[in-house]
Amino acid sequence: MTTLTVLGVLAGAALAGCGGVSPAPAPTPGASTPGASTPAAPEKPPTMAPGPAGRTPVFERRPTGGGAAGRPVEKVVALTFDADMTADQGPRAASGERFDNPELVALLRRLKVPSTVFMTGRWAEEYPAQAKAIGTDPMFEIANHSYSHYAFSSPCYGLPVVGRAAMAREVERAFSAFRKAGARNVVPYFRFPGGCYDDTALRALAPANVTAVQWDVVSGDAFATDADAVAEQVLDGVRPGSLVVMHCTRSAAPATEAAVRRIVPELRERGYRFVKVSELMEDRPRGVLRK
């Protein structure tokens, strides 16, 4: 494992957030366009069936077998961005530290890269206008990264730990923050802070009716300053159906925007299409739980 990989994995728990510049008014989902009939309401995003024995299911990547028998494996990849501001980082934000990266989100818009943003409730409270801009733009979907970005199992890179009884409330509190900010493109997916979970956490979250989403490609962008090294790590790791974890914060992932500038065109040259997690899930077997 390279130094960059280690940094990416270890820092994933401590990173803070993703931001979206407040753009010109984003198209309202479901709104009609000139010359077109009014579209039907969007379908509910795919979610996995409950896991065995009442545990929350965990999704990591689309199975390599693809869809129907005899159909070629589709070269799709999901880029995901964690907006993981923690509950106790308010003083740092007040002193001027930026836990957003609107330039990165603007780049994703310009490149037309559908993406899933795993947002903490605390981040949505700090940047409500940006949460709304992301959450009303059809290019993006917002998923749940807990309210506080505290750990759901221990040890987890030194993060404070959420008690079992509070775990489901952490998820609902984050969803409430998204609703308060005005985000509408919110999907029933959850990413454990730091990627840390155990059987207790999976059982505790079952009542929240979410699918836990992990990843199979670590970008290594956490605290990285070499954008080419981040890009190489992603490009080397992506396979059809991959799910990439990245971050979008000016203070803790300064190389991500430059890395994305290289990653996107190179993957498109290889024939890849970018999708949100909800689309990546469409062909997965239901009820599959990764242990």
C-alpha positions as CSV (number, residue, x, y, z in Angstrom):
1,M,0.0,0.0,0.0
2,T,1.4,3.4,-1.0
3,T,1.9,6.2,1.4
4,L,-0.8,8.1,-0.4
5,T,-3.3,5.2,0.0
6,V,-2.5,5.1,3.8
7,L,-3.0,8.8,4.2
8,G,-6.3,8.6,2.3
9,V,-7.7,5.8,4.4
10,L,-6.5,7.2,7.7
11,A,-7.6,10.7,7.0
12,G,-11.0,9.7,5.7
13,A,-12.5,9.9,9.1
14,A,-11.3,13.4,9.9
15,L,-11.9,15.2,6.7
16,A,-14.3,18.1,6.4
17,G,-16.4,18.8,3.7
18,C,-17.8,19.5,0.3
19,G,-19.3,22.7,-0.9
20,G,-21.3,23.9,-3.9
21,V,-21.2,27.4,-5.1
22,S,-24.6,28.9,-5.3
23,P,-25.0,28.9,-9.0
24,A,-27.5,30.7,-11.2
25,P,-30.9,29.2,-10.2
26,A,-30.6,25.4,-10.8
27,P,-33.3,23.7,-12.9
28,T,-36.1,22.6,-10.6
29,P,-36.5,18.8,-10.7
30,G,-39.7,17.9,-12.5
31,A,-40.0,21.3,-14.2
32,S,-41.0,21.4,-17.8
33,T,-38.6,22.6,-20.5
34,P,-39.5,24.5,-23.7
35,G,-41.0,22.2,-26.3
36,A,-41.3,19.3,-24.0
37,S,-44.2,17.7,-22.2
38,T,-44.2,17.8,-18.4
39,P,-42.1,14.8,-17.2
40,A,-43.3,12.3,-14.7
41,A,-42.2,12.6,-11.1
42,P,-38.8,11.0,-10.5
43,E,-38.9,7.5,-9.4
44,K,-37.8,6.6,-5.8
45,P,-34.0,6.0,-5.8
46,P,-33.1,2.3,-5.7
47,T,-32.4,1.0,-2.2
48,M,-31.5,-2.5,-1.1
49,A,-33.8,-4.8,0.7
50,P,-33.3,-5.2,4.4
51,G,-30.2,-7.2,5.3
52,P,-30.5,-10.6,7.0
53,A,-31.4,-10.7,10.7
54,G,-32.5,-7.1,10.7
55,R,-29.2,-5.6,9.7
56,T,-28.6,-2.6,7.4
57,P,-27.4,-3.7,4.0
58,V,-24.0,-2.5,2.8
59,F,-23.3,-1.7,-0.8
60,E,-19.7,-1.3,-2.1
61,R,-19.8,-1.5,-5.9
62,R,-21.9,-2.8,-8.7
63,P,-21.3,-6.5,-9.3
64,T,-19.0,-7.1,-12.2
65,G,-21.5,-9.5,-13.8
66,G,-23.6,-6.6,-14.9
67,G,-27.3,-7.0,-15.6
68,A,-29.2,-9.5,-17.8
69,A,-27.5,-12.7,-19.0
70,G,-25.3,-12.1,-22.0
71,R,-25.3,-8.4,-21.6
72,P,-21.8,-6.8,-21.7
73,V,-20.5,-5.3,-18.5
74,E,-21.3,-1.6,-18.6
75,K,-18.3,0.7,-17.9
76,V,-19.8,2.9,-15.3
77,V,-18.2,4.5,-12.3
78,A,-19.6,6.6,-9.4
79,L,-17.6,9.5,-8.0
80,T,-18.7,10.3,-4.4
81,F,-17.6,13.2,-2.3
82,D,-17.7,13.3,1.5
83,A,-18.9,16.6,3.1
84,D,-17.8,15.5,6.6
85,M,-17.7,18.6,8.8
86,T,-17.9,17.4,12.4
87,A,-20.2,18.8,15.1
88,D,-17.3,20.4,17.1
89,Q,-15.7,22.3,14.2
90,G,-17.9,25.4,14.4
91,P,-15.1,27.5,16.1
92,R,-12.7,26.6,13.2
93,A,-15.3,27.6,10.7
94,A,-15.9,30.9,12.6
95,S,-12.2,31.6,12.5
96,G,-12.2,31.4,8.7
97,E,-11.4,27.7,7.9
98,R,-13.4,26.6,4.9
99,F,-15.0,23.2,4.9
100,D,-16.5,23.7,1.4
101,N,-15.0,23.6,-2.0
102,P,-17.4,25.4,-4.4
103,E,-14.8,25.5,-7.2
104,L,-14.8,21.7,-7.2
105,V,-18.6,21.5,-7.4
106,A,-18.6,24.1,-10.1
107,L,-16.1,22.0,-12.0
108,L,-18.3,18.9,-11.7
109,R,-21.1,21.0,-13.2
110,R,-19.0,22.2,-16.1
111,L,-17.8,18.7,-16.9
112,K,-21.3,17.3,-16.5
113,V,-20.3,14.7,-14.0
114,P,-23.3,13.3,-12.0
115,S,-22.1,12.8,-8.4
116,T,-23.3,11.7,-5.0
117,V,-22.4,14.0,-2.1
118,F,-22.4,12.3,1.4
119,M,-23.1,15.3,3.6
120,T,-23.2,15.6,7.4
121,G,-26.0,17.5,9.0
122,R,-23.6,19.9,10.6
123,W,-22.2,20.8,7.2
124,A,-25.7,21.6,5.9
125,E,-26.2,23.8,8.9
126,E,-22.9,25.7,8.3
127,Y,-23.6,26.1,4.5
128,P,-27.4,26.0,4.0
129,A,-27.4,27.9,0.8
130,Q,-24.8,25.5,-0.7
131,A,-26.6,22.5,0.6
132,K,-29.8,23.7,-1.1
133,A,-27.9,24.5,-4.4
134,I,-26.5,21.0,-4.5
135,G,-29.7,19.4,-3.3
136,T,-31.8,21.1,-6.0
137,D,-29.4,20.5,-8.9
138,P,-30.4,17.3,-10.9
139,M,-26.6,16.7,-11.5
140,F,-26.3,15.7,-7.8
141,E,-27.9,13.7,-5.1
142,I,-27.3,14.2,-1.4
143,A,-26.8,11.1,0.9
144,N,-26.4,10.9,4.6
145,H,-23.0,11.0,6.4
146,S,-24.5,11.4,9.9
147,Y,-25.1,14.6,11.7
148,S,-21.9,14.9,13.7
149,H,-19.4,12.8,11.8
150,Y,-18.7,10.8,15.0
151,A,-17.8,7.2,14.8
152,F,-20.3,4.4,14.8
153,S,-17.8,1.8,16.0
154,S,-14.5,2.0,17.9
155,P,-11.6,2.4,17.3
156,C,-12.1,4.8,14.4
157,Y,-9.1,7.1,13.9
158,G,-9.7,8.9,17.2
159,L,-13.2,10.1,16.4
160,P,-15.7,10.5,19.3
161,V,-18.1,7.5,19.4
162,V,-21.9,7.6,19.0
163,G,-23.7,5.4,21.5
164,R,-25.9,2.7,20.0
165,A,-29.1,4.3,21.2
166,A,-28.2,7.5,19.4
167,M,-27.2,6.0,16.1
168,A,-30.6,6.1,14.3
169,R,-31.2,9.6,15.7
170,E,-27.9,10.8,14.1
171,V,-29.1,9.7,10.7
172,E,-32.6,11.3,11.1
173,R,-31.0,14.6,12.5
174,A,-28.9,14.8,9.3
175,F,-31.9,14.3,7.1
176,S,-33.8,17.0,9.0
177,A,-30.9,19.4,8.4
178,F,-31.1,18.7,4.7
179,R,-34.8,19.3,4.6
180,K,-34.4,22.5,6.6
181,A,-31.8,23.8,4.1
182,G,-34.2,23.1,1.3
183,A,-32.4,20.2,-0.4
184,R,-34.8,17.9,-2.4
185,N,-32.5,15.4,-4.2
186,V,-31.9,13.4,-1.0
187,V,-31.5,9.6,-1.3
188,P,-31.8,6.9,1.4
189,Y,-28.1,6.1,1.6
190,F,-25.7,6.4,4.5
191,R,-21.9,6.4,4.7
192,F,-20.3,5.6,8.1
193,P,-17.9,8.2,9.2
194,G,-14.4,6.9,8.6
195,G,-16.0,3.9,7.0
196,C,-16.1,2.3,10.4
197,Y,-18.9,0.0,11.3
198,D,-19.6,-3.3,13.1
199,D,-22.6,-5.7,13.6
200,T,-23.9,-3.5,16.4
201,A,-24.0,-0.5,14.1
202,L,-25.7,-2.4,11.3
203,R,-28.4,-3.6,13.6
204,A,-28.9,-0.1,15.3
205,L,-29.4,1.5,11.9
206,A,-31.9,-1.0,10.5
207,P,-34.9,1.2,11.7
208,A,-33.6,4.1,9.7
209,N,-34.3,2.2,6.4
210,V,-31.1,3.3,4.7
211,T,-28.5,1.4,2.7
212,A,-24.9,1.8,3.9
213,V,-22.6,2.8,1.1
214,Q,-18.9,2.1,1.2
215,W,-16.4,2.1,-1.7
216,D,-13.9,0.0,-3.6
217,V,-11.5,2.7,-4.7
218,V,-9.8,5.0,-2.2
219,S,-8.7,8.2,-4.0
220,G,-6.0,9.1,-1.4
221,D,-7.0,12.8,-1.7
222,A,-7.1,13.4,2.1
223,F,-4.4,15.9,2.9
224,A,-2.7,15.2,-0.4
225,T,-0.9,18.0,-2.3
226,D,0.1,16.0,-5.4
227,A,-3.0,16.0,-7.7
228,D,-1.3,13.7,-10.2
229,A,-0.7,11.1,-7.5
230,V,-4.3,11.2,-6.5
231,A,-5.4,10.9,-10.1
232,E,-3.1,8.0,-10.8
233,Q,-4.5,6.1,-7.7
234,V,-8.0,6.5,-8.9
235,L,-7.2,5.7,-12.5
236,D,-5.3,2.6,-11.5
237,G,-8.1,1.4,-9.2
238,V,-11.3,2.0,-11.2
239,R,-13.0,-1.0,-12.8
240,P,-16.5,-1.3,-14.3
241,G,-19.0,-0.7,-11.5
242,S,-16.4,1.0,-9.2
243,L,-17.4,3.4,-6.4
244,V,-14.7,6.0,-5.6
245,V,-14.5,7.9,-2.4
246,M,-13.2,11.5,-2.6
247,H,-13.5,14.7,-0.5
248,C,-14.1,18.3,-1.3
249,T,-12.7,20.7,1.2
250,R,-10.3,23.5,0.6
251,S,-8.5,23.0,3.9
252,A,-8.0,19.2,4.0
253,A,-8.1,18.0,0.4
254,P,-6.5,20.8,-1.6
255,A,-5.6,18.6,-4.6
256,T,-9.0,17.1,-5.4
257,E,-10.2,19.7,-7.9
258,A,-7.0,19.4,-10.0
259,A,-7.1,15.6,-9.7
260,V,-10.7,15.5,-11.0
261,R,-9.7,17.7,-14.0
262,R,-7.5,14.8,-15.1
263,I,-9.6,11.8,-13.8
264,V,-12.8,12.7,-15.7
265,P,-11.4,13.1,-19.3
266,E,-9.1,10.1,-18.9
267,L,-11.9,7.8,-17.7
268,R,-14.1,9.0,-20.5
269,E,-11.4,8.2,-23.0
270,R,-11.5,4.7,-21.7
271,G,-15.2,4.5,-22.3
272,Y,-16.5,5.1,-18.8
273,R,-19.8,6.8,-18.0
274,F,-20.2,8.7,-14.7
275,V,-23.3,7.9,-12.6
276,K,-24.7,8.6,-9.2
277,V,-24.8,5.9,-6.6
278,S,-28.6,5.5,-7.2
279,E,-27.9,4.5,-10.8
280,L,-25.0,2.3,-9.9
281,M,-27.3,0.3,-7.6
282,E,-29.9,-0.4,-10.3
283,D,-28.5,-3.7,-11.5
284,R,-27.2,-5.0,-8.1
285,P,-28.8,-8.1,-6.6
286,R,-31.3,-7.1,-3.9
287,G,-30.8,-8.1,-0.3
288,V,-27.0,-8.7,-0.6
289,L,-25.1,-7.9,2.5
290,R,-21.4,-7.5,2.6
291,K,-20.0,-8.9,5.8
